[in-house]
Amino acid sequence: MLVATLADRARKTLVIVPSIELKNQIADKFSTWGILRELGVIGESTPNPVVFILDKILTDESCINDIEMADVIVSTPSLIARANKKIKDGLKELFSHVYFDEAHHIKADEWDHIKNLFKQSKIVQFTATPYRNDKKPIEGEVVYNYPLSKALADGCFSKISLVSIDERNPSKKDEVIARAAMDRLIEDRNRGWVRHRMMVRTETAPRAELLFTKYKEWFPNERIVMVHSRTKGRGKIVEEIKRGSYDIIICVDMLKEGFDYPEFKIAAVHDLHKSMSVLLQFIGRFTRTQKDLGDASFIVNYAEESMSTELENLFQEGAGWEMVISEIADARKAEAESLLTFLQGCKPYGGFDSPEIELNPKLVYPALSCVCYECEQVDWSKFKDSFNLDRYAITQPYFNQKENVFYFTTQKREKVKWARTDKMCDQTWNLIVMHYDLTTKLLYIGYSEKRLDVNSLVENLSSNIPNMLNGDCVFRSFDSIKRLSIIHAGIFKPANHLHRYSRLSGADVTTELTRWKEGKRCQKSDFVGVGYRDGFPVSVGASVKGKIWSPARVGDLKEWKAWCLEVGKLITDETIDSNQLLEDSAEKIQLDKYPEGLIILATDWAEELYSRIHKLTISLSSYKSILLSECTLKNILIQDNKADFELNLPEKIINFSIVLGGEQGHSVIGLDDIDIMIDGLKSEPISLKKFFEENPPTLFLMDGCTISGCIQTDYGSTELVQIPKNQIEAFIWDNVDYTIESLYKKGEKREKSVQEYMMKYLVEKGAKIVFNDDNAGESADIVAIFQDNELIKFELVHCKYSKGKSGLRLEDLYEVCGQAIVSLRYKWKPEELLKHLERRNGNGILKGLRFYHGNETDLDGIKKGLKYSNIEFEFAIAQPGVKANNLTKDMEGFLASIYSTVIEMTETKLKCYFNQN
């Protein structure tokens, strides 16, 4: 900021800052040119500027004379924004340069007002976090970016270590955080860093007051103070803090922008920031470098249920955390810069009269949905002709010429239906976003108004009769989805004048699709399906009328455009059979009793929960909760219309049953008196019974089908992929007792186990980590992690004992293959697998014993590498009771079914470790 003023020979500079503290700091820097003389940037003879600090709202025109005498004026935004119009008009032409410090505030009304007031000046915006939690951009061109990685290399940013605790008990969380922070403070003092101080961060004033009382109780010999917006004598307390009068300061966001106190080196975070940008700025308070100060420490509860996925990824680190923060901050800046560059190209569309409504849709988040038209040309200037301006008001449209993206918002006004008057209208805001691809001559339109006349809009834009891509071609968007399940289907029956359209779900979908395939008089209308594409879960919706969407997904303008182009490739690909989705779609059958002779490989949570399973918790009491993913389900018995289950918790087993029949298709019995809640699924916790009523367990069957509640899903007899011979490895299994599966049983170590034999093999194979994850809640019996340059490979091995000598018993494969299927979900979120391993090693009967090879430091290294490495997974079964070279046809067919399922769901391979003899 100082250098920019000198380099550009600023005649008169206005600096806008968010706080009084920062106002005084900036003024002090300008009044002496900071460290520029010390660095040799300017000479000793260079005069200091005249600096004027505004400390009250401008109410008198005589103030302008004082401002004219100064070179640099520093102010908070309100002191100028709230001045009368005459004074502001007098200031308009006064400043050659206007600087905004902490420019992520720029979207606030008063900041924006000042920016518009001085639009004739050169405006420069400074911020360390060019992204906001509300996703509004910092408008302008990025001219300089000082990466945090360079700040580290230059010594401007100190080292910082993360101390992650994992405490889920609400009554213990605060004390565990406090004692971990105090231990680090004492450790720093013992190293000679006696100036270090601790900040205790919390969210609200009542929380601060509670923690103030607790900290004084826990640490009676420490000097402790509390400061928040309602604290009397805040200014005096802040000055005492700066003089070093206190060791522990408990605050509520009081000491952030503008508070420069390098002695803050310990952060005890009792309540997390919800925003990554605010968090990174907060961390910056603790990384000031100065002589006689050591490194910083950040203490956070890793088990915080409300933690976002983005923050979880950040909080997986340990020592050397500053490098990870640097990577994330620089990546965020790069991402923000990329988006800003895109948005910088979005200019107000010329030739449009002043809009009636001053709404600037500079950054919008459209739903990932569109309709698509073939157009030889598009004239964006004709867009307004499609709207009746008696009913619509249109905001200023924006156009990115390079990306050919055009968008605007409308306000639709309609008379209310409940009153006979023209004076009252319903007003509805909607978004229209469009992209024209010059290469393919395709126009994509996304819109939020359900009754918008899109054909009229396209006709005006193209000066031609619209040619929408609709009909069967839209169903090509379901191409290449494996294990496709149509969860909703709209069927049109032209011969039925009483009931022409049906919206179906569950087993009714299969009934109507069968009628369609048999040539009965019904037509496709719309479908929503889920499945797996490219090894990850995916959902797609398409309507014969032309609309295609990705349910429950939104994106920024760049993402929307990229998504549209992918959709366009699919629906225009003539080689894709649009009816194939009917062949590929799984058959759903509603059961009133369970089929006889079911062979159940595994029981798991409802598949719909996979994307958020690691966010759900089971509250066992007001003081204890555990992750749902750490618990397991087991089917005990199936008979007629009843299936009995066990829910295995770390300290207890809960029995319940699913009974087929009734109005809902199934009911849950045995949980009426169970006082256990599931949190994280809805806005409020729900009972365990209600949870299983809405999300019944999934049974994985031997034939590849699943049963969930009363619905059996048959994925069809697609051609099975035979397991390649190189995926079957034959061992001698010398010195192994086939009847002993686990290395430990009830905490006691056992010799000659199947599991230890495999762990030794994986160590010899070069695994960096071999982890024993055996027992209830496991991801696998063994998790092996390999690291080679930029590749991290996970191998999840499921072991099973055998009754005796090796043979050809098909039942020896059932359970172990079922366990492999259940573990597939970890491939989609490897960071969750690493967190799971951390928790497992810190709790339970095998606490501290689970690393067979490697340690927690190695696991930290894998976590860091996860962000910039290619990730591969392999799932494996180890069964010494199966002869590798003499498999029966039934065994080969079963393994082909499992191998095919693994490929369809994850695009990874199944490895089999069998017996040579």
NORZI-V60066 format. One record per backbone hydrogen bond with DSSP energy under -1.0 kcal/mol. NH is the residue of the N-H (numbers start at 0). CO is the residue of the C=O. E is the energy in kcal/mol with one decimal. If there is no record, write none. Layout:
# NORZI-V60066
nh=<NH,NH>
co=<CO,CO>
e=<E,E>
This chain:
# NORZI-V60066
nh=<4,5,6,7,8,9,12,13,14,15,16,22,23,24,25,26,27,28,29,30,33,35,38,39,40,45,51,53,57,62,63,65,66,67,69,70,71,72,73,74,79,80,81,82,87,88,89,91,93,95,96,97,98,99,100,102,104,105,107,111,112,113,114,115,116,117,118,120,121,123,125,130,134,150,151,152,153,154,155,157,160,162,164,171,172,175,176,177,178,179,180,181,182,183,184,185,186,187,188,189,191,192,193,195,196,197,198,199,200,201,207,208,209,210,211,212,213,214,215,216,217,218,221,224,226,230,236,237,238,239,240,241,242,243,244,246,247,248,249,250,251,258,263,264,265,266,267,268,269,270,278,279,280,281,282,283,284,285,292,295,296,297,298,299,301,303,306,311,312,313,314,322,324,325,326,327,328,329,330,331,332,333,334,335,336,337,338,339,340,341,342,343,344,345,346,346,348,358,361,367,368,369,370,372,373,374,378,381,382,384,385,386,390,391,392,394,397,398,399,403,404,405,406,407,409,410,411,412,413,415,420,425,427,429,431,432,433,434,435,436,440,441,442,443,444,445,447,451,453,456,457,458,459,460,461,462,468,469,470,473,474,475,476,477,478,480,481,484,486,487,488,489,490,491,492,495,501,503,507,508,510,511,512,513,514,515,516,517,518,519,521,522,524,525,526,527,528,529,530,531,532,535,537,539,540,541,542,543,545,547,548,549,552,554,559,560,561,562,563,564,565,566,567,568,569,570,571,572,573,575,579,581,583,584,585,586,588,590,593,600,601,603,608,609,611,614,616,617,618,619,620,625,627,629,630,631,633,635,636,638,641,642,643,644,645,646,647,648,653,655,656,657,658,659,660,664,666,668,673,675,676,677,678,685,687,690,691,692,693,694,697,698,699,700,701,703,705,706,707,710,711,712,713,726,727,728,730,735,736,739,744,747,749,753,754,756,757,758,759,760,761,762,763,764,765,766,767,768,769,770,771,772,777,781,782,783,784,785,787,790,791,792,793,794,795,796,797,799,801,806,811,812,816,817,818,819,820,821,822,823,825,826,831,832,833,834,835,836,837,838,839,840,841,846,847,848,851,851,852,858,859,860,861,862,863,864,865,866,867,868,869,871,873,874,875,876,877,878,881,882,883,891,892,893,894,895,896,897,898,899,900,901,902,903,904,905,906,910,911,912,913,914,915>
co=<0,1,2,3,5,4,70,96,72,98,74,18,19,20,21,22,23,24,25,26,28,32,34,36,35,42,71,73,78,59,60,61,62,63,66,49,49,12,51,14,76,76,77,79,83,84,85,87,90,11,11,121,13,123,15,125,101,102,104,107,108,109,110,111,112,113,115,117,95,97,99,128,131,146,147,148,149,151,150,286,295,297,299,168,168,171,172,173,174,175,176,177,178,179,180,181,182,183,184,185,188,187,191,192,262,246,265,248,267,250,203,204,205,206,207,208,209,210,211,212,213,214,218,247,249,227,232,233,234,235,236,237,238,240,239,222,222,197,224,199,226,255,260,196,196,296,198,298,200,200,274,275,276,277,278,279,281,282,289,158,264,160,266,162,164,300,303,307,308,309,310,319,320,321,322,323,324,325,326,327,328,329,330,331,332,333,334,335,336,337,338,339,340,342,344,398,396,356,359,552,366,547,444,442,466,440,460,378,379,381,382,383,387,387,410,408,406,346,404,399,399,433,397,431,429,392,427,390,425,423,418,413,411,409,407,445,405,443,403,441,436,436,372,434,370,432,430,448,451,452,453,454,455,456,457,458,371,467,543,470,471,472,473,474,475,477,531,529,527,527,503,525,501,522,499,492,490,488,504,505,506,507,508,509,510,511,512,513,515,514,519,491,489,489,541,487,539,484,537,481,535,532,530,528,548,526,546,524,542,369,540,367,549,365,555,556,557,558,559,560,561,562,563,564,565,566,567,569,571,572,576,578,579,580,483,713,711,709,639,699,699,697,605,606,608,611,678,625,676,623,623,617,615,626,627,647,645,643,643,641,638,657,636,655,633,653,631,651,646,644,668,642,666,640,664,661,658,656,670,673,618,685,616,677,675,686,687,688,689,690,603,706,601,704,598,700,712,698,710,707,588,705,586,723,724,911,913,732,751,736,747,744,742,739,740,752,753,754,755,756,757,758,759,760,762,761,784,784,852,782,849,780,774,796,770,794,768,792,790,787,869,785,871,783,873,781,875,877,737,880,808,809,812,813,814,815,816,817,818,820,822,823,828,828,829,830,831,832,833,834,835,836,837,843,840,845,769,849,769,854,855,856,857,858,859,860,861,863,864,864,789,791,793,908,795,910,797,912,878,806,914,887,888,889,890,891,892,893,894,895,896,897,898,899,900,901,902,874,726,876,728,881,730>
e=<-1.6,-1.7,-3.5,-2.1,-1.3,-2.3,-2.7,-2.3,-3.1,-3.1,-2.1,-1.9,-2.2,-2.0,-2.8,-2.1,-2.2,-2.1,-2.4,-2.3,-1.7,-2.2,-2.0,-1.2,-2.4,-1.2,-3.0,-2.4,-2.0,-2.0,-1.3,-1.2,-2.2,-2.3,-1.3,-2.4,-2.4,-2.8,-2.4,-2.5,-1.1,-2.7,-2.1,-1.6,-2.1,-2.6,-1.5,-1.1,-1.9,-1.4,-1.9,-3.0,-3.4,-2.4,-2.8,-2.9,-1.7,-2.0,-2.6,-2.9,-2.4,-2.0,-2.2,-2.0,-2.1,-2.1,-1.2,-1.7,-2.4,-2.4,-3.2,-1.4,-1.4,-1.8,-2.3,-1.9,-2.5,-1.3,-2.6,-2.1,-2.5,-3.0,-2.2,-1.8,-1.6,-2.4,-2.3,-2.6,-2.8,-1.9,-2.2,-2.5,-2.5,-1.6,-2.1,-2.7,-2.2,-2.2,-2.1,-2.3,-1.8,-2.3,-1.6,-1.2,-2.6,-2.8,-3.1,-3.2,-2.2,-1.6,-2.1,-2.5,-2.1,-2.7,-2.4,-1.8,-2.2,-3.3,-1.8,-1.4,-3.0,-3.0,-1.7,-2.1,-2.6,-1.9,-2.1,-2.8,-1.9,-2.2,-2.5,-2.2,-1.4,-1.7,-2.4,-2.5,-2.3,-2.8,-2.9,-2.5,-1.0,-2.1,-2.2,-2.2,-1.9,-2.4,-3.0,-2.5,-2.3,-1.1,-2.2,-2.7,-1.9,-2.4,-2.7,-1.6,-1.3,-1.9,-1.5,-2.5,-2.9,-2.6,-3.3,-1.8,-3.1,-1.6,-1.5,-2.7,-2.4,-1.4,-2.7,-1.4,-2.7,-2.2,-2.4,-2.8,-3.4,-2.8,-2.3,-3.0,-2.5,-2.7,-2.8,-3.0,-3.1,-2.6,-2.4,-3.1,-2.5,-2.0,-2.9,-2.8,-1.1,-1.6,-1.2,-2.6,-2.3,-1.6,-1.9,-2.3,-2.1,-2.2,-2.0,-2.4,-2.5,-2.4,-2.8,-1.8,-1.8,-1.2,-1.3,-1.7,-2.1,-2.0,-2.2,-2.4,-3.0,-2.5,-3.0,-1.7,-1.4,-2.5,-2.5,-2.1,-2.4,-2.9,-2.9,-3.4,-2.1,-1.4,-1.4,-3.6,-2.3,-2.3,-2.5,-2.7,-2.9,-2.2,-1.6,-2.9,-1.8,-1.1,-3.1,-3.2,-2.5,-3.2,-1.6,-1.4,-1.7,-1.6,-2.6,-2.5,-2.0,-2.2,-2.7,-1.5,-3.2,-1.3,-3.1,-1.3,-1.6,-1.8,-1.6,-1.3,-2.2,-1.3,-3.6,-2.9,-1.9,-1.6,-2.2,-3.9,-2.7,-3.0,-3.8,-1.3,-2.5,-3.4,-1.2,-1.3,-1.7,-2.0,-2.4,-2.3,-1.7,-2.3,-2.5,-1.8,-1.7,-2.6,-2.2,-3.4,-2.2,-1.2,-2.5,-2.3,-2.9,-2.3,-2.0,-2.2,-2.4,-1.3,-2.2,-2.4,-2.8,-2.4,-2.8,-4.0,-2.6,-2.3,-2.8,-2.3,-1.7,-2.0,-2.7,-2.3,-2.4,-2.7,-2.5,-2.2,-1.7,-2.2,-2.9,-1.8,-1.5,-2.5,-1.4,-1.3,-1.0,-1.8,-1.7,-1.3,-3.1,-2.0,-2.7,-3.1,-2.7,-3.4,-3.3,-2.7,-1.2,-2.5,-2.1,-1.5,-1.7,-2.1,-2.3,-3.4,-2.9,-1.6,-1.6,-2.0,-2.8,-1.3,-1.8,-1.6,-2.0,-2.8,-1.1,-2.8,-2.1,-2.5,-3.2,-3.1,-2.6,-3.0,-3.0,-2.7,-2.4,-1.8,-2.3,-2.5,-2.7,-2.9,-2.5,-1.1,-2.2,-2.2,-1.3,-1.4,-1.4,-3.3,-2.7,-2.2,-1.8,-2.3,-2.1,-1.9,-2.0,-2.2,-3.0,-2.9,-2.7,-2.7,-2.2,-1.7,-2.0,-1.8,-2.6,-1.9,-3.0,-3.1,-3.4,-1.8,-1.6,-3.4,-2.4,-1.1,-2.6,-2.4,-2.3,-1.8,-3.3,-2.5,-2.1,-1.7,-1.8,-2.2,-2.5,-1.8,-2.3,-2.0,-2.3,-1.8,-1.4,-2.1,-2.2,-1.7,-2.3,-2.6,-3.3,-1.5,-1.2,-2.2,-2.3,-2.8,-2.5,-3.1,-2.9,-1.9,-2.9,-2.8,-2.7,-3.0,-2.3,-2.8,-2.4,-1.9,-2.5,-2.6,-1.4,-2.2,-2.2,-2.1,-2.3,-1.4,-1.9,-2.0,-1.5,-1.3,-1.7,-2.1,-1.2,-1.1,-1.8,-1.8,-2.3,-2.2,-2.0,-2.3,-2.5,-2.1,-1.0,-1.6,-2.3,-2.5,-1.9,-1.2,-1.8,-1.9,-2.3,-1.8,-1.9,-2.2,-2.2,-2.2,-1.6,-1.0,-1.3,-1.0,-3.6,-2.4,-2.0,-1.8,-3.0,-2.3,-3.0,-2.5,-1.5,-2.1,-2.9,-2.6,-2.7,-2.4,-2.7,-2.1,-1.9,-2.2,-3.0,-2.4,-2.0,-2.4,-2.0,-2.7,-2.3,-2.0,-2.2,-2.9,-3.1,-2.9,-2.4,-3.2,-3.2>
